[in-house]
């Protein structure tokens, strides 16, 4: 344990940058040292389908809130509660979100299908928007609701629970379009339901305003906790500093 409790590691990485793979490797490396680690994704805490439909209907002219993903589409009270319980190393029910439900819109699974985690020594919280912080006035007016969420005590409080932070940087967030397309190419080759190129662009377009607005602040921020920043090239390989 860490100071008598679970060590909480934050992990920011853009979509398609290898969060899931890196987290799996990290858990394997820790297991080899006899350390029990568990990974939790910010995706696990999406609002239910019904709650997100209500949010979309209340903001009909805001494309950012018509789909899951941006801050504002998560149940932050649930996320904070689960993370606090994990820090105390007790037995915790982790929500699970199935992205295939509701014709691909996704929905939270019933509690009977949540994952039980007990006595982990390290918990890794990963997410593409983890570490985003509010600005005075967003350049894109559609980010107003997102910015309000980033200013909320629920969002800042979630980050206050972190003991250290791993940040995978990108030189230009536009690389997310290519990474997402690569994933869909694999799905198409396997004959599984995949987006067309045009759909991929439309999908990533919903997240690009937040990337462009909040990544510079994330990369420049002094965290007050140990933080490791690694810059990835377009093939997801770490770039050697000059």
KEGU-681725 format. One record per residue (C-alpha): residue number from 0; residue in one letter; x, z, y. Coordinates in Angstrom, 3 decimals. Layout:
BEGIN
NODE  num  residuo         u         w         v
NODE  NUM        A         X         Z         Y
...
END
This chain:
BEGIN
NODE  num  residuo         u         w         v
NODE    0        X     0.000     0.000     0.000
NODE    1        X     0.863    -0.245     3.687
NODE    2        X     0.708     3.049     5.578
NODE    3        X    -1.587     4.244     2.810
NODE    4        X    -3.893     1.235     2.995
NODE    5        X    -4.079    -2.512     2.369
NODE    6        X    -1.835    -4.817     4.418
NODE    7        X    -3.941    -7.398     6.276
NODE    8        X    -2.302   -10.801     6.870
NODE    9        X    -3.861   -13.386     9.180
NODE   10        X    -3.185   -17.057     8.375
NODE   11        X    -3.995   -19.866    10.808
NODE   12        X    -3.666   -23.478     9.705
NODE   13        X    -5.552   -26.605    10.826
NODE   14        X    -8.030   -28.198     8.424
NODE   15        X    -6.262   -30.162     5.713
NODE   16        X    -2.910   -28.549     6.478
NODE   17        X    -2.614   -26.751     3.147
NODE   18        X    -4.231   -23.345     3.736
NODE   19        X    -5.668   -23.051     0.243
NODE   20        X    -2.500   -24.253    -1.495
NODE   21        X    -0.222   -22.050     0.605
NODE   22        X    -2.437   -19.026     0.072
NODE   23        X    -2.397   -19.602    -3.693
NODE   24        X     1.415   -19.823    -3.686
NODE   25        X     1.671   -16.667    -1.582
NODE   26        X    -0.556   -14.764    -4.015
NODE   27        X     1.602   -15.992    -6.939
NODE   28        X     4.817   -14.910    -5.205
NODE   29        X     3.376   -11.478    -4.425
NODE   30        X     2.100   -11.098    -8.002
NODE   31        X     5.633   -11.777    -9.254
NODE   32        X     6.704    -8.747    -7.200
NODE   33        X     3.912    -6.656    -8.705
NODE   34        X     1.780    -6.785    -5.546
NODE   35        X    -1.969    -7.375    -5.934
NODE   36        X    -3.157    -9.783    -3.226
NODE   37        X    -6.553   -11.261    -2.440
NODE   38        X    -7.392   -14.181    -0.160
NODE   39        X   -10.500   -14.312     2.008
NODE   40        X   -11.512   -17.337     4.073
NODE   41        X   -13.337   -17.285     7.376
NODE   42        X   -15.496   -19.935     5.647
NODE   43        X   -16.878   -17.235     3.358
NODE   44        X   -18.603   -15.695     6.375
NODE   45        X   -20.603   -18.664     7.624
NODE   46        X   -24.118   -17.876     8.749
NODE   47        X   -26.776   -18.759     6.197
NODE   48        X   -28.285   -22.237     6.264
NODE   49        X   -31.452   -20.885     7.921
NODE   50        X   -29.448   -19.051    10.592
NODE   51        X   -27.373   -22.139    11.349
NODE   52        X   -30.482   -24.342    11.566
NODE   53        X   -31.896   -21.911    14.126
NODE   54        X   -28.627   -22.005    16.093
NODE   55        X   -28.619   -25.821    16.062
NODE   56        X   -32.257   -25.978    17.175
NODE   57        X   -31.565   -23.536    20.025
NODE   58        X   -28.697   -25.785    21.197
NODE   59        X   -30.059   -29.308    20.548
NODE   60        X   -27.751   -31.038    23.032
NODE   61        X   -24.577   -29.399    21.730
NODE   62        X   -22.975   -31.469    18.925
NODE   63        X   -20.431   -28.704    18.217
NODE   64        X   -23.185   -26.362    16.992
NODE   65        X   -25.031   -28.900    14.841
NODE   66        X   -22.615   -28.355    11.943
NODE   67        X   -20.804   -25.370    10.470
NODE   68        X   -17.224   -24.636    11.427
NODE   69        X   -16.758   -23.648    15.048
NODE   70        X   -16.792   -20.000    16.135
NODE   71        X   -20.447   -19.168    16.624
NODE   72        X   -21.395   -20.349    13.128
NODE   73        X   -19.957   -17.256    11.381
NODE   74        X   -21.434   -13.830    10.679
NODE   75        X   -18.717   -11.821    12.404
NODE   76        X   -20.364    -8.447    11.751
NODE   77        X   -20.210    -9.187     8.013
NODE   78        X   -16.604   -10.411     8.286
NODE   79        X   -15.510    -7.280    10.150
NODE   80        X   -17.285    -4.994     7.704
NODE   81        X   -15.715    -6.655     4.653
NODE   82        X   -12.225    -6.708     6.185
NODE   83        X   -12.431    -3.031     7.146
NODE   84        X   -13.499    -2.152     3.590
NODE   85        X   -10.648    -4.232     2.154
NODE   86        X    -8.159    -2.398     4.379
NODE   87        X    -9.246     0.863     2.800
NODE   88        X    -8.486    -0.594    -0.672
NODE   89        X   -11.819     0.267    -2.191
NODE   90        X   -14.143    -1.954    -4.237
NODE   91        X   -15.650    -4.636    -1.996
NODE   92        X   -18.177    -7.440    -2.448
NODE   93        X   -16.823   -10.662    -0.916
NODE   94        X   -19.501   -13.161     0.155
NODE   95        X   -19.259   -16.661    -1.240
NODE   96        X   -20.368   -19.811     0.557
NODE   97        X   -21.176   -22.973    -1.403
NODE   98        X   -20.584   -26.054     0.757
NODE   99        X   -22.457   -28.279    -1.694
NODE  100        X   -25.830   -26.552    -1.200
NODE  101        X   -28.537   -27.789     1.179
NODE  102        X   -27.444   -31.434     0.750
NODE  103        X   -23.899   -30.658     1.850
NODE  104        X   -24.877   -28.423     4.770
NODE  105        X   -23.876   -25.420     2.666
NODE  106        X   -25.372   -21.966     2.233
NODE  107        X   -24.322   -18.439     1.410
NODE  108        X   -24.767   -17.553    -2.256
NODE  109        X   -26.997   -14.590    -3.170
NODE  110        X   -25.224   -11.225    -3.378
NODE  111        X   -25.415   -11.279    -7.191
NODE  112        X   -22.894   -14.172    -7.054
NODE  113        X   -20.470   -12.571    -4.602
NODE  114        X   -16.967   -11.706    -5.812
NODE  115        X   -15.984    -8.095    -6.442
NODE  116        X   -12.489    -7.183    -5.274
NODE  117        X   -10.937    -3.799    -6.007
NODE  118        X    -7.652    -2.090    -5.172
NODE  119        X    -5.800    -5.013    -3.617
NODE  120        X    -2.606    -4.174    -1.744
NODE  121        X    -2.523    -7.276     0.475
NODE  122        X    -5.461    -9.238     1.849
NODE  123        X    -4.928   -12.662     3.418
NODE  124        X    -7.589   -13.788     5.908
NODE  125        X    -7.274   -17.524     6.485
NODE  126        X    -9.060   -19.908     8.807
NODE  127        X    -8.575   -22.982    10.977
NODE  128        X    -9.865   -21.164    14.074
NODE  129        X    -8.318   -17.760    13.390
NODE  130        X    -6.296   -16.721    16.431
NODE  131        X    -8.315   -18.696    18.983
NODE  132        X    -8.823   -16.736    22.208
NODE  133        X   -11.256   -17.284    25.070
NODE  134        X   -10.186   -19.084    28.231
NODE  135        X   -11.654   -18.598    31.714
NODE  136        X   -13.579   -21.889    31.755
NODE  137        X   -13.465   -24.380    28.873
NODE  138        X   -12.770   -28.001    29.822
NODE  139        X   -15.547   -29.194    27.518
NODE  140        X   -18.931   -27.725    28.538
NODE  141        X   -20.049   -27.758    24.887
NODE  142        X   -17.424   -25.076    24.207
NODE  143        X   -19.266   -22.544    26.378
NODE  144        X   -21.019   -20.895    23.438
NODE  145        X   -17.803   -20.950    21.388
NODE  146        X   -15.862   -19.391    24.270
NODE  147        X   -18.444   -16.599    24.562
NODE  148        X   -17.975   -15.837    20.859
NODE  149        X   -14.181   -15.754    21.264
NODE  150        X   -14.653   -13.201    24.039
NODE  151        X   -16.947   -11.011    21.930
NODE  152        X   -15.822    -7.630    20.543
NODE  153        X   -16.718    -8.859    17.040
NODE  154        X   -14.167   -11.716    17.290
NODE  155        X   -11.401    -9.776    19.036
NODE  156        X   -12.054    -6.802    16.757
NODE  157        X   -11.499    -8.974    13.686
NODE  158        X    -8.030    -9.820    14.999
NODE  159        X    -7.333    -6.158    15.792
NODE  160        X    -7.496    -5.537    12.015
NODE  161        X    -4.528    -7.839    11.337
NODE  162        X    -1.091    -6.330    10.619
NODE  163        X     0.827    -9.620    10.810
NODE  164        X     0.119   -13.298    11.359
NODE  165        X     1.287   -16.575     9.800
NODE  166        X     0.694   -19.644    11.973
NODE  167        X     1.112   -23.230    10.768
NODE  168        X     1.569   -25.276    13.947
NODE  169        X     1.001   -28.986    14.450
NODE  170        X     2.598   -31.144    17.147
NODE  171        X    -0.701   -32.971    17.745
NODE  172        X    -4.068   -31.832    16.323
NODE  173        X    -5.091   -35.491    15.914
NODE  174        X    -3.212   -35.330    12.586
NODE  175        X    -6.318   -33.539    11.236
NODE  176        X    -8.130   -36.904    11.206
NODE  177        X    -5.483   -38.283     8.816
NODE  178        X    -5.372   -35.163     6.641
NODE  179        X    -9.146   -35.118     6.284
NODE  180        X    -9.203   -38.817     5.420
NODE  181        X    -6.548   -38.223     2.714
NODE  182        X    -8.803   -35.629     1.087
NODE  183        X   -11.758   -38.001     1.137
NODE  184        X    -9.678   -40.836    -0.369
NODE  185        X    -9.001   -38.588    -3.361
NODE  186        X   -12.697   -37.786    -3.708
NODE  187        X   -13.607   -41.485    -3.529
NODE  188        X   -11.050   -42.301    -6.236
NODE  189        X   -12.598   -39.622    -8.452
NODE  190        X   -16.072   -41.042    -7.872
NODE  191        X   -17.226   -37.842    -6.218
NODE  192        X   -19.383   -37.671    -3.123
NODE  193        X   -17.116   -38.461    -0.213
NODE  194        X   -17.437   -39.342     3.446
NODE  195        X   -16.749   -42.839     4.761
NODE  196        X   -13.941   -43.303     7.299
NODE  197        X   -16.502   -43.353    10.095
NODE  198        X   -18.072   -40.135     8.825
NODE  199        X   -14.641   -38.473     8.670
NODE  200        X   -14.008   -39.324    12.326
NODE  201        X   -17.452   -38.036    13.333
NODE  202        X   -16.860   -34.865    11.289
NODE  203        X   -13.472   -34.031    12.828
NODE  204        X   -14.768   -34.955    16.305
NODE  205        X   -16.874   -31.762    16.176
NODE  206        X   -13.734   -29.603    15.898
NODE  207        X   -11.272   -31.487    18.104
NODE  208        X   -12.502   -29.987    21.419
NODE  209        X   -11.705   -26.472    20.140
NODE  210        X    -8.312   -27.547    18.764
NODE  211        X    -7.297   -29.101    22.086
NODE  212        X    -8.627   -26.178    24.118
NODE  213        X    -7.363   -23.232    22.093
NODE  214        X    -4.234   -24.261    20.152
NODE  215        X    -1.862   -24.079    23.166
NODE  216        X    -2.894   -20.476    23.824
NODE  217        X    -2.634   -19.595    20.134
NODE  218        X     0.912   -20.986    19.925
NODE  219        X     2.070   -19.280    23.140
NODE  220        X     0.476   -15.891    22.565
NODE  221        X     2.458   -12.691    22.117
NODE  222        X     0.653   -11.004    19.267
NODE  223        X     2.114    -7.516    19.390
NODE  224        X     2.445    -7.685    15.592
NODE  225        X     4.977    -9.566    13.420
NODE  226        X     4.106   -13.281    13.633
NODE  227        X     5.710   -16.232    11.821
NODE  228        X     5.198   -19.718    13.264
NODE  229        X     6.026   -22.770    11.154
NODE  230        X     5.602   -26.285    12.569
NODE  231        X     4.361   -28.898    10.085
NODE  232        X     5.103   -32.615    10.263
NODE  233        X     2.484   -35.257     9.421
NODE  234        X     3.249   -34.909     5.690
NODE  235        X     2.748   -31.110     5.892
NODE  236        X     6.461   -30.384     5.512
NODE  237        X     8.039   -27.654     7.664
NODE  238        X     9.983   -29.102    10.582
NODE  239        X    13.477   -27.742    11.161
NODE  240        X    13.828   -26.427    14.722
NODE  241        X    16.288   -28.461    16.837
END
